[in-house]
Amino acid sequence: MNKILLIVEEKRLARVMELELRHESYSITVTHEGFKGLQLALEEEWDLILLDLMIPGLSGTELCSRIRETKQTPIIIIAEEAGLADKIRGLDSGADDYILKPFAMEELLARMRSLLRRAGTFNTGRMLIFRDLEMDIDGRALRKKKIFVNLTKREFEILLVLLENRGRVMTREMLLETIWGYDSEVDVKVVDVYISYLRSKIDEVGQPSIVQTMRGLGYVIRK
């Protein structure tokens, strides 16, 4: 499970981010003050730091520079939309990426995954291994032949269900209910669409698909 340090002044924003990141299976530590954030950043090992530039006690750019003196932990700065100069100063002080307020959590998560892949961070939680696929269940990450594969949340969940039920045919209805929920109004054909997306990312050209179609029934991964 990746360890994330969240240094954000606004408590409401920090709480929303914390809940969303915990839902995505990240381990989160939160602080709202610059000097405390610096202490945590230097005394512990983190996989990634999310740093709000508008942090009291110590400016975000100064904090970033101080961290960079001894640590190479990936850092994403959070800047105000109108604060272009602050964003530039943040990057110049050693940040790896930035995101502007207000932002969608999906964008932040994508930027985090990108940085974690670049840093070579791969969780060592519950693992599923099948052929050349290594699935980190807790870290929500997949590698094929030791190379990270960027899956969406739905693609990951479909593959997880099929791997956990290897040898068992999963109907479209079963996959839809398991992943989208019993009361979902999504058309069952969306399962076929996501299976197609998944195959394009994990299959070898010219080789049989890992996810096999059982006509009139559903999908299966053979043991």
N, C-alpha and C positions, 0 to 999 in steps of 0.2 A: 504494500500500500504506500503510495507516494506521500511524503511529508511536505505540507505546504504551510508557509508562514504568511499570514495575511496581516498587513499593516495598513489599517484604514481608520481615519478619524471618525467618519460618520457611522454611528452605531447601528442605525437602521440598515444602511447599505451593507455594512460588515455582516450583520446577522443574516440577511438574505443570501449573500455570497457564501457564508459558512454553511447554511442549510443546503444550498444547491450543490456545493462541492462535496459535502458529506454524502449526499444522495448519489454522487458519482463515484463514491468509494475512495475519496481522498481523506487523508488524516490532516486535520486543520488545527492550527493554533492562531489565535487572534489577539492582536494588541492595537490600542487606539493612540499610542504615544510613541514619538520618535526615538527617544533614548532607550525605552524598553524594547522597541523593535530592533535597535542596533545590538543591544545586549543578547537578545535571543538569536539574532542572525549570526553573531560571532561565536556564541558559546555552544550552539548545537548544529548538527548537520541537517540541511534541508535539500529537498529535491528541486524546489522552486519557491521564489518569494514574489508575492503580489504587493506592490508598494504604491500607496496613494501619495502623490506629490504634496497634497494639502494636509500634511500631518503635523500636529503641534509638538513643540519641544525641540525638534531638529528637522530641518527642511528635508523633503524627499530627495533632492539632488545631493545634499550633503551626506545623507544617510547612505545613498547608493554609492557615493565615492568612498566612504569609509568602509563599506562592506567589500568593495573591490580591491582595497589595499591588501586583503588577506584571503578573500574567498572568490571563487568563480561560480558560485551558485547562480543559476539562471534567474533573471529578474524581469518581471513585467511591470512597467509603471502605469498607473492609472491617472490620467490627466483630465483637466476640464476641457470641454470642447473648444472654448475660446482661447485656451492657453497654449498656443502653438509654440511660443518661445520657451515655456516650461517644458513642453514635450521634447524640444530639441536639446535643452539643457539636461534633461533626464537621460536621453540617449548618450549625450556626450560624457555624462558622469559614469557610464558603464552599464546602463540597462540594456537588455537584449531585445526588448520589444515594448510596445506601448498599446494602450487601448483608451479611447476617449469616452467620457461620460456624456450622455447616458449610453450604456452599451447593452447588447443582448448577451445573456449568459452563454448561448450557443457559440457566439464569436469568441468569448473569453476562453471557453473550454477548448475550442479548436486551436487557439494560440498556445494554450498550455500544453496540449498534446504535441504540437509541433516542436516546442522548446524541449520537452522531455525526451522526445525522440532524438533530437539533435545532441542532447547531453548524454544519450545512451542509457537513460534511466529505464529500467524494466523491473516491474514489481515482482516480488517473489512470494506472493500469497498463494491461494489455491490455484493449482495448475491443471490444465487438461492438455495432454499431448496426443496427437493423432498424426501419424506419418510425419510430414515435415512441418506440421502446424503446432505452435505452442501458444496456448491461450491462458492468459493471466486473468482469472475470473474476478478477483478483487480489484485489480488495477484496470480492468476493462481494456485490455490491450492484447493484440495478436501479432505473432511473428511467424513468418513463413521462410524457412531456410535461414533463420537468424535475422531476417530483415523485417522491420515493422510494416504492418499492413494497416492502412487507415480505414477503419470501418465506422459507419454511422452507428448510433445507438441501436436501431432496429436490426441492422445487419448483424451486429455483434450478438444480440439476443436470439436471433434465429439460429445462428451457428451454434450458440451455446446449447439451446434446446435440442438441436439435432445431434450434437456430440454427446450430450448427456443421455440421449436415447438411441445410441448407436445400435443398428440392427432392427429397430422398430420403426415401422412406417408411421409418419406423422401426417395426418390429413391437414388440408388447408384450414379447415375449421378449428382443429386443435391448435395449430400455430397461431391463428388469429386470436383465439380466446386466451391463450397463454401469454401472448406478447402485447396485444392491444387491449385485452380485457373482455369480460363476458358481455358488457353492455355497450361495446363499441359499435358504432354505425359505419365503420369502414367496410368497404366492399371486400369480399373474400379474395377477389382477384389481385388485390394489392400484395398478397403473399407471393404470387408469381413474379411480380415486378421486383420485389426485394430479393427473391432467390436469384433472379437474373443479375442484379447488381452484385450480390455476394459471389456468384460464380465468376464474374469478370475480374474479381480481385484475388481469388484463391486458387483458381484452376490453372493448369498448365496447358498451353496451346498444343492442340493435337492429341491431348490425353483425355481419357474419360473424366467426367465431372466428379468431384468429390461428393457433391450432393446429387443423388440420383432421383430421377422422376419415376414414380410408379403410376402409370396411366390410370386415371379414374380413381386414384386413391390419395396420393400426396407425395411426400418426399422422405428420403431415408439416406443416412450415411451408413454404409455397410461396415461391419467390424473387420 
